[in-house]
Amino acid sequence: MAKDAAIVTSWGPPVVGREAKSLEVFMEFMTFIGKQAAEGRCSEAEPFLASDGSGGFAIVRGKSDALGELWESDENVRLITKAQLFVSDLKIHWYYTGEEIMNLTSVFAQVLGEAGLG
């Protein structure tokens, strides 16, 4: 069953000497996600940039099954690989929301109890 989810992609500063390319790949990412959003596969990316230029992150929301297909697509894998050449500290994390929060916290509480910590 698909879950409400978000993928948060974060990055550090551009690699020195590759600043223009880092901006180029960021725009490719925004275009790619925009196209996917227009087709109903996910939300538009919501980017955040640090005021000092040291990095940023983008949030893309959707259903876990659709996001999984999107993130495993050849086009996205190529974009991620390309981004790794131009920015430092690239990370991608999955997060769940909605009903899944209750499920995950229930499992956590159960495991705490079983471990004698709750």
KAKA-V217851 format. One record per pair of residues at least 12 apart in sequence whose C-alpha atoms are under 10 Angstrom apart, sorted by sequence separation. I is the first residue (numbers start at 1). J is the second residue. If there is no record, write none. Layout:
((I,J) (I,J))
This chain:
((32,44) (33,45) (45,57) (46,58) (47,59) (80,92) (31,44) (32,45) (45,58) (46,59) (47,60) (30,44) (31,45) (44,58) (45,59) (46,60) (30,45) (44,59) (45,60) (46,61) (29,45) (30,46) (43,59) (44,60) (45,61) (30,47) (43,60) (44,61) (42,60) (43,61) (44,62) (42,61) (43,62) (41,61) (42,62) (43,63) (26,47) (41,62) (42,63) (71,92) (40,62) (41,63) (42,64) (37,60) (37,61) (41,65) (42,66) (43,67) (37,62) (41,66) (42,67) (40,66) (41,67) (68,94) (33,60) (67,94) (30,58) (41,69) (42,70) (29,58) (41,70) (64,94) (36,67) (64,95) (55,87) (64,96) (55,88) (57,90) (59,92) (61,94) (63,96) (36,70) (54,88) (55,89) (56,90) (57,91) (58,92) (59,93) (60,94) (61,95) (62,96) (55,90) (57,92) (59,94) (61,96) (6,42) (9,45) (59,95) (61,97) (5,42) (6,43) (8,45) (10,47) (12,49) (13,50) (33,70) (7,45) (8,46) (9,47) (10,48) (11,49) (12,50) (8,47) (10,49) (13,52) (14,53) (13,53) (14,54) (12,53) (13,54) (14,55) (12,54) (13,55) (11,54) (12,55) (13,56) (32,75) (33,76) (11,55) (12,56) (32,76) (10,55) (11,56) (12,57) (10,56) (11,57) (29,75) (9,56) (10,57) (11,58) (29,76) (32,79) (9,57) (10,58) (8,57) (9,58) (10,59) (8,58) (9,59) (29,79) (7,58) (8,59) (9,60) (28,79) (29,80) (6,58) (7,59) (8,60) (6,59) (7,60) (8,61) (26,79) (6,60) (7,61) (25,79) (29,83) (5,60) (6,61) (7,62) (25,80) (28,83) (5,61) (6,62) (4,61) (5,62) (6,63) (7,64) (25,82) (26,83) (4,62) (5,63) (6,64) (25,83) (3,62) (4,63) (5,64) (24,83) (25,84) (2,62) (3,63) (4,64) (5,65) (7,67) (22,82) (23,83) (25,85) (26,86) (2,63) (3,64) (4,65) (5,66) (6,67) (7,68) (21,82) (22,83) (25,86) (26,87) (1,63) (2,64) (3,65) (5,67) (21,83) (22,84) (24,86) (25,87) (1,64) (2,65) (3,66) (4,67) (5,68) (22,85) (23,86) (1,65) (2,66) (7,71) (21,85) (22,86) (23,87) (2,67) (21,86) (22,87) (20,86) (21,87) (22,88) (18,85) (19,86) (18,86) (19,87) (14,83) (15,84) (17,86) (18,87) (14,84) (15,85) (16,86) (9,80) (14,85) (15,86) (16,87) (11,83) (14,86) (15,87) (16,88) (11,84) (13,86) (14,87) (15,88) (13,87) (14,88) (15,89) (12,87) (13,88) (14,89) (11,87) (12,88) (13,89) (10,87) (11,88) (12,89) (13,90) (10,88) (11,89) (12,90) (10,89) (11,90) (12,91) (10,90) (11,91) (9,90) (10,91) (11,92) (9,91) (10,92) (8,91) (9,92) (10,93) (8,92) (9,93) (7,92) (8,93) (9,94) (7,93) (8,94) (6,93) (7,94) (8,95) (6,94) (7,95) (5,94) (6,95) (7,96) (5,95) (6,96) (4,95) (5,96) (6,97) (4,96) (5,97) (3,96) (4,97) (5,98) (3,97) (4,98) (3,98) (4,99) (5,100) (3,99) (4,100) (3,100) (4,101))
